């Protein structure tokens, strides 16, 4: 069985847009509650405020992914190192369309994270 991601609970937030604690990291409203996935290795995050649960992968490039996490990360590592889509496809053993799909997902996630971090950074006077 694969190991869980190991990220602390403070790294997560409630994804329910109607929850008063939506988007608040480390707010104390979340805890891990069970596992999901084919091999039961994906942790489930439960919100005490709105009583909803979601996967630890919710809102990431791995959400609803059927590839093993290490293979998805290998795809992104190859592209980060400058490999093209076809070369990455050959090196990882996945289809070109799969590489393109993960690139699009990771790009959307990177943009969201960038916007969140820039909004949280202190502004110079």
LINMOLIN-V375448 format. One record per pair of residues at least 6 apart in sequence whose ideal C-beta (glycine too) atoms are under 7 Angstrom apart, sorted by the first residue. I is the first residue (numbers start at 1). J is the second residue. D is the distance in Angstrom with one decimal. If there is no record, write none. Layout:
BEGIN
I_J_D + I_J_D
END
This chain:
BEGIN
1_39_5.2 + 1_40_6.8 + 1_41_5.6 + 2_39_5.9 + 2_41_4.3 + 4_41_6.0 + 4_43_5.2 + 5_56_6.2 + 9_30_5.5 + 9_31_6.4 + 9_32_6.5 + 10_25_6.3 + 10_26_3.8 + 11_25_6.8 + 12_30_5.6 + 12_45_5.1 + 12_56_6.6 + 13_23_5.3 + 13_24_5.6 + 13_25_4.8 + 14_21_5.1 + 14_22_5.3 + 14_29_6.5 + 14_30_6.7 + 14_47_4.2 + 14_49_6.7 + 14_50_6.4 + 15_54_5.2 + 15_58_5.0 + 15_59_5.7 + 16_22_6.0 + 16_47_6.6 + 16_50_5.0 + 16_52_4.9 + 18_50_6.9 + 19_47_6.1 + 19_49_5.5 + 19_50_3.9 + 20_49_6.0 + 21_27_5.2 + 21_29_4.6 + 21_47_6.7 + 21_49_4.6 + 29_47_5.5 + 29_48_4.9 + 29_49_4.7 + 30_45_5.4 + 30_46_6.7 + 30_47_5.7 + 31_46_5.8 + 32_43_5.0 + 32_44_6.9 + 32_45_6.3 + 33_44_5.2 + 33_46_4.0 + 33_53_6.1 + 34_44_4.8 + 35_41_6.4 + 35_42_6.3 + 35_43_6.0 + 35_44_6.6 + 36_42_4.7 + 36_44_5.5 + 36_55_5.9 + 42_55_5.5 + 42_56_6.1 + 42_57_6.1 + 43_56_4.5 + 44_53_5.1 + 44_55_6.2 + 45_53_6.5 + 45_54_5.6 + 45_56_5.7 + 46_53_4.5 + 57_63_4.8 + 60_109_6.0 + 61_102_6.3 + 61_105_4.1 + 61_106_4.4 + 61_109_5.0 + 62_69_6.0 + 62_72_5.8 + 65_72_5.8 + 71_92_6.2 + 72_102_6.0 + 74_92_5.3 + 75_88_5.9 + 75_92_5.3 + 75_94_6.7 + 75_99_5.6 + 75_102_5.1 + 76_102_6.4 + 76_106_5.5 + 78_88_4.2 + 78_91_5.7 + 78_92_6.5 + 79_88_5.6 + 79_103_6.1 + 83_91_6.7 + 85_96_5.5 + 85_99_4.9 + 85_100_6.0 + 86_96_6.1 + 88_99_4.9 + 89_95_6.4 + 89_96_4.6 + 89_99_5.2
END
